[in-house]
Amino acid sequence: MKKKLIVAGVLFALFFAALIGRESCRGTLGTDASRAWRGESGTEYRRISVYFDAAHAITVPEAVYAKSGMSERIREGSEEAKLLATWGREEEGEFRIGERELSCPVYLVEENFFLMRRFLFLAGGDYGFGAGEIVLNEYAAHALFGSEDCVGMILRRGAEYESVRGVVRDGLKRPAAYAYLADRETVTFYETILPEYVKGYAYDVVSMYFYEGDGTVIRENDVRYETKRLREELKKEFDETEQPLSFRVPFWEYRERRAERVLTAWNIAVMILAVPAAVSLVPVLWEPGAKLFRWIGAKKEERKSRPKYMR
C-alpha cells in the first residue's frame, strides 16, 4: 500500500507541475501584448491581428476608415480607452550601397508601426519617418554599412534613393528593412489594440470592419493560447492545408507561434500525465473504498437483523 501511495504521489506531483508550468507559460506568453497596454486603468487590452492574402488586400484609405470606425464605436459607448492601430505589407527589396548588395524583406509600414512594436532603436529613430526614408534592422545595417552608425547615409532600393532614418533591434535574426507605406499601396496585415470590456468585445469590434473568409484571417493574441484551441494548433502543425497561413504571418508573429508550440506541448503533457495520475488512484482507493462499502453493507445487514421496534 505504501508503494502505491508513493507512485500516486509522484504522478500527481508531475501532473500538478505540468499544470503550474502551463499556467505560468500562458500568463507569460499569452497575455503580454494585452498587459503592455493596460496601464493604470485596470482595463484588459487585446491585440487583434488581421491578415489578408494578396488577392483580397485592402487599401490604405480602407485601413484608415476601419480605424476611425473603431474609435467612433468606443466613443459612442463612453468607454475610456486608447486605440492604437498599424498596418502594412511585406515585399522583397534589393539594396545597393557602392559595391555592396543585399536582398532582404522590406516591411512597408505606417507611422504607428514602431510604437506598436516597441522596437529598440540602436541609432536614429522613427520620428518624422516618411517617404524617402528607410529604417534598417541591425543585421541589414551591418551587411550594407558595416556598422550601426549609418543614420543619414544614402542607399538605393531598386531604382529609388533613400536615407537611413534609424537602425532598430527587432528580434529578427536576419536582415530586414522598414519603408514608408504610401497611400497608394495595398495592405496585407492590420494590427490593433482594443479594450476588452466584456468577453469578445475587442474581437467583435474588429469583425465589424474585417470579415473572416476569402483569404482573411482574424487572430486574437490571448484566445490562441487556450486549451480548447489545442486541436487547431495540432492541425496547423500536421495538416498541410493549414501551412500557407504562415506565409501571411509577419515575422513578429513567429515568436508567438513558438509560444503556441510550447503551450501545445504543455497541454499535451497535462493530458498525458492526467491519465496515469488518475489510474494510480484506483489501487490506492480500492482497499479503503472496499472497506467503506463493506462497512455500509454490514450496517445495513445489522439494521435488517434488528427487531422492528429497535430499528
N, C-alpha and C positions, 0 to 999 in steps of 0.2 A: 504493500500500500504506500509505503514511504517513497519508493522509486517512482510510482505512478504520480504521486503528488509533485515530485521534483520535475519530472518530464512535463507535466501540465503547467507547472510554474514557469519553466523555461520557455515553453511555446507561447504562453500568454505574454511573457515579458517581451519576446520578439515581436508578437503581434502588436502590442501597445507601443513598442519602439517604432514600428513601421507607421502606425497611426500618427504618432507625435512628429516623426520625420516628414510625413506627407503634409500635415497641417503647417509645419514650420516652413516648408518649401512653398506651399500655397500662399502663405502670408507674405513671404519674401518676394516671390516671383510673380504671383498672380495679381497683386493689387498695388504694386509700386507706382504705376502710372497714375492710379487714382489718388493715392496718398500725396503725391507730389503737388497736386493742385487743390488739396483740401484747405490748406492754410489754417486760419484761426476760426473759420466759420463753423466747423464741425460738419459741413456738408460733404457727402461722399461724391467724388467725381469719377466719371467713367471716360475712358478713351475709346472712341469708336473709329475704326478704320474701314474705309470703303475702297474696293479695288474694281477697276473697270478693265475689260480686255480692250485691245486696240480697236476692234470693230464697234464698240459701244462707248468709246471715250467721250467725255463731256468737254465743253469749252470753259475757258476761264470765267467769262461772264456768268455761265450757269453755276460754277462753283461759288462765285461771289453772291449770286442770288440765293443759293442754298444757305450760306452763312447768315445773310441778313434775315432770311425767313426764320431760322432757328433762334436768332437773337430776339426777333419780334415775339415768337412763341413764349420765350422765357419772360419777356417784359409783360406780356398780357396776363401771365399768371402771377405777376407781382412777386416773382421769385428772385432772391438775392443771389446772383451767380455771375461768374465770368464765362465768356465763351471764347475759346481760342481754337482757331482752325488753320490748317495749312494744306496745300495741295501741290501736285506737280506730276512729273512723269520721268521715266528713265530712257536714256538713249546711249549709244556708243559714241565716244568722242575721240578724235585724233588730234594730238597736241604736238607742237614743234617749237623748240627754242634753240636756235643755232643748228647744230648738228644732231641734237638730241630729239628723239621722237618717243611718244608714249601713246598707247591706245588703252583707254580705260572707260568705265561707266561715267556718264555725266548725268547728274540729277538736276533737272530743270525745276526750280522751286520758287515759291513766292516768299514775300518778306518775313512772314511769321515762322518760317521753317526752322530757323536756328533757335528761336525762342522756344518752340515746341519741343525740339530735340534736346535742348540744353547741352550742346556740344561744348567742349573746352577749346577755346581759341588759343593756339600757341603763339600766333603772331597776327597783328591786324585785328579785324573784327567784321561783323556783318552790317555795322551801322552805315546806312546810305547805300546798301547793296542794291545794285540795279543793272540795267543794260550795259553791256560793255565791260562788266567786271566778272571775275571768277574767284571762287574760294576753293582751295586745294586741301585735300587731307595730307597728313604728314608724309605718307608714302609717295604720293604724287609729287609733292614739293621736292623731296629728296631725289626722285627719279629725274625731274626736269632741271632743278637748280642746284642740287647737291646739298641743300640745307633748307631750314625753315625761314631763313632770312631772305625772303623774296617778295615781300609786300611792295606793291608799286611797280614791279617789273612787268614787262610785256611779253606775252606769248601768243602763239597763233593757234586757234581752234578751228580746224577746217580752213575756210577762206577768210575768217574774221580774226582781228587782233583784239585781245582783251587784256585788261590789267588785273593783276593779282590783288584781291581785296583782303584776303586773310588766309591763314593756314590753320586747320582745325584737326583736333583728335576726335574721330567719330566712332572709334571702336572697330572699324573695318581693318582687316589685316592685308589689304591690297590697295593700290592706287584708286582714287575716285575724286571727282570734282563736282562742284555745285555752281550752276549758272542761273541767271535770272530767267524766270518764266514770263515771256511776253504775253499780252492779252490775246494774241492770235493763235497761241499754242493750244493743244488739247491736253486734257488731264486724265491720267490713268490711276491716280490714287488720291484719296482725300482723307484727312485725319481731323478729328475734332474732340475736344474735351468738354464734356457737358455734366451738369449736376444730375445726381440720381436721387430725386426726392421720394419717389415710390418705385417699386420694383418694375423694371422695364421702361422707365420714363425716358432715359437717355437714348436707348435703342429706338423707341417709338418716335422720338423727335427726328432722328436721323432718317428713319424709314419713310417719313412723310415726304422726303425730298429725293431719296435714292431707293430704288426698288431692287430687291434680290432677284436674280434670274437674268437671262440674256447676257451672261458674262459678268454680271455684277455680284460681288461678294461683300457682305457686311459682317465685320468681326468686332466683338466687344472684348476688351482686354481681360476682364475677370471671369466671365462666363466660360471662357475657353478652358479654364483650369478645374472645372467641377468634375466630380467622379462620373456624373451622368454623361459627360462627353467622352468617356473612355472609348466607347465603340467607334466614335467618329475619329478619334486620334489614331486608333489602331488601323482604321480603314485608310487614313491618309498615308500610313507607313507601308501598307501591304497592297493596296488597291491602286494599280497603275492609272486608273481613270481619275484619281484624285491628285496625282502628281503635278499636272500642268499648273495647278494653283500656285505652286512655289515660284514659278517664273513671273508671276504678277506681284509677288511679295517683295517690297523694297528691302534693302539689306538690314535695316534696323530691326526688322521682324525676325531675323534669323536667331537672335538671342532668345526671343520669346518662343520660337519653335524648338530650340534646345530645351527651354524650360518645360515645354509641353512634354517632351520626351522624358525628362527627369520625373515629372509628376505622373506620367503614364506608368513609368517603372515603379514608382511608389504605390500607385493604385493597384498594380498587378501584385506587388509584394504583399499588400494588405489583404487582398482577396485570397492569395495562395496560403498565407500564414493563418488566416481565419479558419480554414478547413481543419488542419491538424490540431489547432488550438481547441476547436470545438469537439473534435473526435476524442482528444485526450481527456476530456471531462467525463466521457461515458464510463470508463472503468473506475474513475475516481468517485463518481456519484452513484455508480451502480450499487455498491455494497450498502452505503447509508440509505440510498433510496429503497433498496430491497428491505432493509431493516424497518424503515418507516412504514412501508406497505404492510409488512408482516405484523407490525405493532398495531396498525389501524385494523387489520383483519382480526387480530386476536381480541381487540377491544370490541369489535362488532360481534364476534362469537360469544365473548363473555356476556355481553348485553343480552344476546338472544337466550343464553342459558339461564339467565336470572328469572325468578318468578315475575309474573306480570306486575304485581304490586311493588316490586323493587326496581322496576325499570325507570 
